[in-house]
Amino acid sequence: MSDDRIRTIGRWALGGALVVAGTGHLTAQREEFQAQVPDWFPVGADAVVVASGVVEITLGLALLLLRRRRTAVGWVVAGFFVVIFPGNVAQLVEGTDAFGLDSDLKRALRLPFQPVLVAWALWSTGAWREWRSTRR
């Protein structure tokens, strides 16, 4: 299997996961996502969850459908994962239970996966490869 085909499968998987997660923000998992909004955040938790759900669905569809802007979408998706990371840290610091993360150990073990999502977005869209080629 070619590298491009593997990248495409990775991009589709990430796009699908974002659409599913975004849909969860707006439906059955809404309260779980609200628990991840830090107490100090100046916008209400429900508004943040609805907005981030819409953004996740949009980004997921962009990963699935936009061919010509694929690398730009990769950077935007990676940036999104960076922006929401403080919510994951807040869940650990505040000791908030959500999504089965009911101990500090579980909440802490989750944190290293956020950089994996950033790398996945950059790799699967070719954004990282394009950036490296322009740096040579």
Secondary structure, DSSP 8 states (H G I E B T S, - for coil): --HHHHHHHHHHHHHHHHHHHHHHHHTTTHHHHHTTS-TT-SS-HHHHHHHHHHHHHHHHHHHHH-STTHHHHHHHHHHHHHHHHHHHHHHHHHT--BTTB-SHHHHHHHTTHHHHHHHHHHHHTTHHHHHHHHT-
